[in-house]
Amino acid sequence: MKALKYITLCLCALTLFSFTAGTKENFSYRQISNKSFTYGENLKYRVHFGWINAATIDINVAPNPVKIDDRTTYHITAKGRTKSSFDWMYKVRDHYETYLDSESMAPLKYFKSVRENSYKDKDLVYYDHSIGHIKGHKKDMDAPQYVQDLVSSLFYARTYDFENATIGETFPIDIYMDQEIYNLKFKYLGKETLKTDVGKVNCYVMRPQLVVDRVFKDEDDMTVWVTADANRIPVRVKTDIWVGSLKIDLTSYGGLANNFSNKR
């Protein structure tokens, strides 16, 4: 199984809207207000495989803006690695990067380098949202305008005000992953208070639609809890897979744009 790849996906499976592509001549980037995160943010997670403390995930926003094609971006990295005590069973060293346009909350560049046991893979793509196209070192392809990737989707979704969502409401999601576009969705389930490593936290609860494959056995086998404050940080993910269950918990945070105001 490629567990950490899909752990990253589950943390990023909250993107909300897809759009129809236009043309370069009449295209202008959308403008989305972001008050949920800023440069220098860092989030750390613990991954349990069943009862075993198996891996960690670190997600970081670089402290300074990075220019891509004269656009200002957030340079965001997500790294997943199994603990040395778990490497004998399944060794993971995954590295993802996205460059997220600071005005449109759409990725301009995406890179991944993964090692999962004997499996190794790399990918590098650039997005042209003006014509709905992805240029990759492996494959060029058409894509929905403002399509997201595994990492960018997490941060785009954090700009959305879930306070106005209704229970049972569903939202579409277009994600690029491994030279494919997945047209998925997620459902808003309401609010819940969780006891976590960072205290009791009021959360929004989501159920992303999964890609059923050799990792996930059912498209509804995942639940995500996101802080019900201005930061909208994923604090817990639980999912069943073919060979057991995974639980991902936030263990520490820093550089937040807002106070962690909903802790109890």
C-alpha positions in Angstrom: 0.0 0.0 0.0 1.0 3.6 -0.5 -0.3 4.7 2.8 1.4 8.1 3.3 0.4 9.3 -0.2 -3.2 8.8 0.8 -2.8 10.2 4.3 -1.7 13.4 2.6 -4.7 13.2 0.3 -7.1 12.8 3.2 -5.7 16.0 4.8 -6.1 17.8 1.5 -9.5 16.4 0.5 -11.5 19.6 1.4 -11.3 21.7 -1.9 -14.7 23.1 -2.7 -15.3 24.3 -6.2 -14.3 23.6 -9.8 -14.5 26.1 -12.7 -14.7 26.1 -16.5 -11.6 27.1 -18.3 -11.4 30.4 -20.3 -8.8 31.8 -22.7 -5.5 33.6 -22.1 -6.9 36.8 -23.8 -9.8 37.4 -21.4 -8.4 35.6 -18.3 -7.8 37.3 -15.0 -7.1 35.4 -11.8 -10.0 35.2 -9.2 -9.4 36.9 -5.9 -10.0 35.0 -2.7 -9.6 36.5 0.7 -7.3 34.4 2.9 -7.3 35.1 6.7 -6.8 31.5 7.8 -3.0 31.0 7.3 0.1 32.9 6.6 3.8 32.6 5.9 5.8 30.6 8.5 2.9 28.3 9.6 3.9 24.8 10.7 1.7 21.8 11.6 2.9 18.5 12.9 0.9 15.2 13.0 1.2 11.7 14.5 0.0 8.8 12.4 -1.3 5.6 14.1 -1.6 2.4 12.2 -4.0 0.5 14.5 -2.5 0.9 17.9 1.1 1.5 16.6 2.6 4.9 16.5 3.8 4.5 12.9 4.7 7.8 11.2 4.8 11.6 11.3 3.6 14.3 8.9 5.0 17.8 8.8 3.3 20.6 6.8 5.1 23.9 6.5 4.5 27.3 4.8 7.8 28.9 3.9 8.5 32.1 5.9 8.7 34.3 2.8 6.8 34.6 -0.5 8.2 32.9 -3.6 7.6 34.2 -7.2 6.4 31.9 -9.9 5.9 33.5 -13.3 5.7 36.9 -11.6 3.0 35.7 -9.3 3.4 35.7 -5.5 3.0 32.3 -4.0 3.0 30.5 -0.7 5.6 27.7 -0.9 4.1 24.8 1.1 5.8 21.5 1.8 4.3 18.3 3.3 6.6 15.5 4.4 5.6 12.1 5.6 7.9 9.5 7.1 7.5 6.3 9.0 9.3 6.0 12.3 12.5 3.9 12.4 10.7 1.2 14.5 8.1 0.9 11.7 10.5 1.0 8.7 11.0 -2.8 8.8 7.3 -3.3 8.1 6.7 -0.5 5.6 9.3 2.3 5.0 7.9 5.7 3.8 9.9 8.8 2.9 7.4 11.1 1.1 8.0 14.8 0.1 5.4 17.0 -1.5 5.6 20.7 -2.5 3.1 23.2 -3.9 3.3 26.8 -4.8 0.0 28.4 -4.1 -1.0 31.7 -5.7 -1.6 34.1 -2.9 -4.6 35.8 -4.6 -6.5 33.0 -6.4 -5.6 30.2 -3.9 -4.8 28.0 -7.0 -1.5 26.1 -7.4 1.0 27.2 -10.0 3.6 24.5 -9.5 3.6 21.1 -7.8 6.4 18.6 -7.1 6.5 15.2 -5.3 9.2 12.7 -4.5 8.1 9.5 -2.8 9.7 6.4 -1.6 7.5 3.7 -0.2 9.4 0.4 0.4 10.9 -0.4 -3.0 8.5 1.9 -4.9 9.9 5.3 -5.9 8.4 8.0 -8.0 8.7 11.7 -8.8 6.4 14.2 -10.5 6.7 17.9 -11.5 3.9 19.9 -13.1 3.0 23.5 -13.9 -0.6 24.8 -14.0 -1.9 27.2 -16.7 -5.3 28.1 -15.2 -6.0 30.6 -18.0 -6.6 27.7 -20.5 -7.2 24.8 -18.1 -4.0 22.9 -18.8 -1.2 21.1 -16.9 2.3 20.8 -18.2 4.2 18.0 -16.6 7.6 16.3 -17.0 5.7 13.0 -17.6 2.5 14.2 -19.3 0.7 17.3 -20.5 -3.1 17.3 -20.0 -6.2 19.4 -19.9 -7.7 20.1 -16.5 -10.5 22.0 -14.8 -9.7 25.6 -14.2 -8.3 26.1 -10.7 -7.8 22.3 -10.2 -6.0 21.6 -7.0 -3.3 19.1 -5.9 -2.9 17.1 -2.8 -1.3 19.9 -0.7 -2.9 23.0 -2.2 -6.4 21.8 -1.7 -6.0 21.7 2.1 -5.0 25.4 2.1 -7.6 26.6 -0.4 -10.3 24.8 1.6 -9.2 26.7 4.8 -10.4 30.0 3.2 -14.0 28.7 3.2 -16.5 29.7 5.9 -18.0 26.4 7.0 -20.1 28.2 9.6 -22.6 28.8 6.8 -22.7 25.2 5.6 -25.7 23.0 6.2 -25.5 19.4 7.5 -25.5 17.0 4.6 -24.4 19.6 2.1 -21.9 18.3 -0.5 -19.2 20.1 -2.4 -17.3 19.1 -5.5 -13.5 18.7 -5.6 -11.1 18.4 -8.6 -7.7 17.1 -7.7 -4.6 16.3 -9.8 -2.8 13.2 -8.7 -0.3 11.0 -10.7 -1.2 12.2 -14.2 -4.9 11.9 -13.5 -7.8 14.2 -12.6 -10.2 13.0 -9.9 -13.6 14.6 -9.7 -14.6 14.0 -6.1 -16.7 15.6 -3.4 -17.0 15.9 0.4 -20.0 16.2 2.8 -20.3 18.5 5.7 -21.5 16.5 8.8 -21.8 19.2 11.4 -19.8 20.1 14.6 -18.2 18.1 17.3 -15.9 18.8 20.3 -12.7 16.6 20.3 -10.2 15.7 23.0 -6.9 16.0 21.3 -3.1 16.3 22.0 -3.6 20.1 21.8 -6.6 20.2 24.1 -10.3 20.0 23.7 -11.2 21.6 20.3 -14.4 22.6 18.7 -14.5 21.2 15.1 -16.3 21.0 11.8 -16.7 17.4 10.7 -16.3 16.4 7.0 -16.6 13.2 5.0 -14.4 13.2 1.8 -15.2 10.9 -1.0 -12.2 8.5 -1.5 -10.7 6.9 -4.6 -11.5 3.2 -4.1 -8.4 1.2 -4.9 -5.9 -1.2 -3.3 -5.7 1.2 -0.3 -9.3 2.3 0.3 -12.1 -0.2 0.2 -15.0 2.2 0.4 -15.4 5.8 -0.8 -17.0 6.8 2.6 -14.4 5.3 4.9 -12.8 8.6 6.0 -13.8 11.4 8.5 -11.9 14.7 8.9 -12.2 17.1 11.8 -11.2 20.8 11.2 -11.0 23.5 13.8 -14.1 25.7 14.0 -12.1 28.9 14.3 -10.5 31.3 11.9 -7.5 29.0 11.3 -9.6 25.9 10.1 -6.7 23.5 10.8 -7.3 19.7 10.3 -6.8 18.2 13.8 -7.8 14.6 13.2 -8.4 12.2 10.3 -9.7 8.7 10.7 -10.0 6.1 7.9 -10.3 2.4 7.3 -8.0 0.8 4.7 -7.8 -2.8 3.4 -5.2 -3.8 5.9 -6.4 -2.0 9.0 -7.1 1.6 10.1 -5.3 4.9 10.3 -5.7 7.8 12.7 -3.8 11.1 12.2 -3.7 13.6 15.0 -2.4 17.2 15.2 0.4 17.2 17.9 1.8 20.8 17.6 1.4 24.0 15.6 3.2 27.3 15.2 3.1 30.5 13.1 -0.7 30.6 12.9 -2.4 33.6 11.4 -4.9 33.7 14.2 -5.1 32.7 17.9 -6.2 29.1 18.4 -9.4 30.6 19.8 -11.7 27.5 20.0 -9.6 25.4 22.4 -11.5 24.5 25.6 
